[in-house]
Structures are given as structure tokens and as C-alpha cells.
């Protein structure tokens, strides 16, 4: 019975909060911008010894 109540609580409380959070804000900034041509970040050359 306890497992069933925890399952219901998870799907009624935790899941909607997570879905609303994703609709409002993308925490990992994974959305693509249509204005950029590439997402390549050039590496900084290491200093020579």
C-alpha cells in the first residue's frame, strides 16, 4: 500500500513540477538558435614550453 501511495504522490506532485520547469526554462540550454551557423567552440592553443 505504501508503494502505491508513493507512486501516486510521485506522478501527481513531482512529475508536473518537472514538466512545468522544462516548459518555462531549459536548465541545460539545449535549445538551438536559428541565427547561428555553427555551435563549434574553437579550442585555445596551449602555450609552448
C-alpha beads as a LAMMPS data file, in Angstrom:
LAMMPS data file: protein, C-alpha beads

49 atoms
48 bonds

1 atom types
1 bond types

-500.0 500.0 xlo xhi
-500.0 500.0 ylo yhi
-500.0 500.0 zlo zhi

Masses

1 110.0

Atoms # bond

1 1 1 0.000 0.000 0.000
2 1 1 2.845 2.377 0.820
3 1 1 4.424 1.810 -2.593
4 1 1 1.157 2.648 -4.298
5 1 1 0.807 5.906 -2.321
6 1 1 4.377 6.910 -3.136
7 1 1 3.740 6.170 -6.806
8 1 1 0.619 8.331 -6.811
9 1 1 2.440 11.135 -4.969
10 1 1 5.295 10.991 -7.478
11 1 1 3.056 11.217 -10.509
12 1 1 0.786 13.889 -9.031
13 1 1 3.459 16.115 -7.472
14 1 1 6.962 15.538 -8.828
15 1 1 6.180 14.877 -12.492
16 1 1 4.070 18.020 -13.104
17 1 1 6.693 20.190 -11.399
18 1 1 9.383 18.768 -13.685
19 1 1 7.272 19.196 -16.816
20 1 1 6.385 22.782 -15.937
21 1 1 10.023 23.521 -15.219
22 1 1 11.009 22.281 -18.658
23 1 1 8.303 24.325 -20.368
24 1 1 9.340 27.526 -18.608
25 1 1 13.125 27.173 -18.677
26 1 1 15.623 24.849 -20.309
27 1 1 18.102 24.118 -17.492
28 1 1 20.825 22.835 -19.804
29 1 1 20.295 25.460 -22.540
30 1 1 19.861 22.779 -25.194
31 1 1 17.630 24.790 -27.473
32 1 1 19.062 25.577 -30.853
33 1 1 19.241 29.088 -32.134
34 1 1 18.159 29.592 -35.723
35 1 1 20.544 32.535 -36.123
36 1 1 23.789 30.656 -35.533
37 1 1 25.557 28.796 -38.308
38 1 1 27.629 26.542 -36.067
39 1 1 27.987 25.601 -32.439
40 1 1 31.706 24.904 -32.742
41 1 1 33.779 26.437 -29.951
42 1 1 37.404 26.807 -31.063
43 1 1 39.957 25.491 -28.624
44 1 1 42.584 27.751 -27.160
45 1 1 46.082 26.616 -28.139
46 1 1 48.199 25.576 -25.207
47 1 1 51.296 27.679 -24.523
48 1 1 54.547 26.166 -25.730
49 1 1 57.243 25.305 -23.264

Bonds

1 1 1 2
2 1 2 3
3 1 3 4
4 1 4 5
5 1 5 6
6 1 6 7
7 1 7 8
8 1 8 9
9 1 9 10
10 1 10 11
11 1 11 12
12 1 12 13
13 1 13 14
14 1 14 15
15 1 15 16
16 1 16 17
17 1 17 18
18 1 18 19
19 1 19 20
20 1 20 21
21 1 21 22
22 1 22 23
23 1 23 24
24 1 24 25
25 1 25 26
26 1 26 27
27 1 27 28
28 1 28 29
29 1 29 30
30 1 30 31
31 1 31 32
32 1 32 33
33 1 33 34
34 1 34 35
35 1 35 36
36 1 36 37
37 1 37 38
38 1 38 39
39 1 39 40
40 1 40 41
41 1 41 42
42 1 42 43
43 1 43 44
44 1 44 45
45 1 45 46
46 1 46 47
47 1 47 48
48 1 48 49
